[in-house]
Amino acid sequence: MRNSFRVLVVLVFTLLVAAGCNSTNDGKVNTEDQKESTENEETSEQKDEMSGDLSNGIEEVMASLQDLQTAVKAEPSDPEQIKTAGEKLEENWDAIEKKVEEEYPEDYTNIEESLYPLMDEAKQNQQNLEKIQQLMNDTMEKMKAFKEKVASSS
């Protein structure tokens, strides 16, 4: 009888230890699962926010291009108004430039091939309106294509 009592005590003790280990392990797994789930949600939210910021930034750059086009087409065209519109364009591009460069390096290079010469020409005291018009058209087409690409990827 004494041996059966010892076996019973050992069996109960073993079951308690096993149950305790199992519940602690489950708690850790659940905590890890919760952390992983939270991180995935945050990453998803950050991507949505970044694509929203980028889309808004693209809209601002395109609006600046429209303002520059309006300034160029004004009769008579005012060099100071063109210069101001070019500075605004540069400011709006600078706001999204890093994101574009990091997330879409090929598009970044493509856009800047016409955008930087456009901004430089708009800042000149003696502006070449034909050159500005051509660069503006090229840049607008590139920005429209880029906007569609960003919209379809989000």
N, C-alpha and C positions, 0 to 999 in steps of 0.2 A: 504494500500500500504506500509505503514511504517512497518507493521508486516511481510509482504512478503519479504521486503528488509532485515530485520533482520534475517529471516529464511534463505535467500539466503547467507548472509554473514556467518552465523554460519555453514551452509552446506559446503561452500567453505573452510572455516577454518578447519573444521573437515576432509574434504578430503585431504587437504594439510598436516595436521598433520599425518593422517593415511598413506599417501603416503611416507612421510618422515620417519616414523617409519619402514615401510616395507622395504624401500631401505637400511636403516642402518642395519636392521636385516639380509637382504640378503648379505650385505657386510661382516658381521661377520661370517655368515655361510660359505661363500665362502672362507674367510681367514682360518677358522678352517678346512675346507675340504682340502685346499691347504697345510696347515701344516701337516695334517694327511697323505696326499698323499706323501709329501716329506719325512716324517718320515718312511713310509712303504718302499719307494724306498731306503732310506739310510740303513734300516735294511736288506733289500734284498741284497744290494750291499755288506754290511758288511759280511753277511753269505757267499756270493760267494767268497769274498776275504779270509775269514777265512778258508773255505774249500779248496781253492786254496793253501793257506799257509800250511795247514795241509797236503795236498797231496804232496806238494813239500818237506815238512819235512819228511814225510814217505819215499819218494824216497831217501832222503839223508841218513836216518837211514839204509835203505836196502843196499845202496851203501857202507856204512861203514861196514855192516855185510859181504858184498862180499870182501872188502879189508882185513878184519880180516881173512876170510876164506883163502884168497890167502896167507896171512902171515903164517898161520898155516900149509898150505900144502907145503910151500917152503922147498926145501931140501938144506941144513939142516935148520930147522926152527930157526929163530932169535928171541930170547925172547924180545929184545928191539923193534923189528919191531911189534911183537904181542902187546906189551905194548902200543906202539904209536897208533896202529889201535884201540885198546880198548879205549884209551882216546878220539880218534876222534869219536868213536861210542857214548860214553857218552856225548860228547859235542853236537852231532846232536840230541840225544834223549832229552837232557835238553831243546833244542830250542822248542820242541813241547809238552813236557811233561804236562805242565799246561792245554793246550787245550784238550789233550787226556783225562786227568783226569776229567776235567769239563764236556766235551761233551760225553764221552764214558767211564764212570767209570768201567764198567765190563770188557771192553777190556783192559783198563789201568791195572787193577789188573792182568788179564791173561798174558799180555805181560811182565809185570815186574817180574812175577814168574820165568821166565827164563832169562830175560835181565840183571837184577842186579847181579845174580850169575855169568853170563857170563862176565860182565864188571869187577867184583871183581877178577875172576880167571885170566883174561887177564893182570891184574895189578901185579900179583904175580911175585916174582923173580923166583920161581920154579913152572912153569905152568904145569898143567895137560892137555896135548893136547887132550886126549880122552874126558875128561869132557868138554873142550872148544868146541870141535867138536859137541858133543851131545847138549849142550846148544845153540850153534849157529844154528843148524838145527831146534831145537824147536822154537827159537826166529824168525827165518826166516819164518817158516810156519805161525806163529801167525801174523807176520807183513804182509805177503801176504794176509791172510784172512781179516785183518783189513783194508788194502788198498782197497780191493774189497768192503768192507762194506761202507767205506767213499765215494768211487766213486759212488756206487749205491744210496746213500742217498743225493747226491748233484744234 
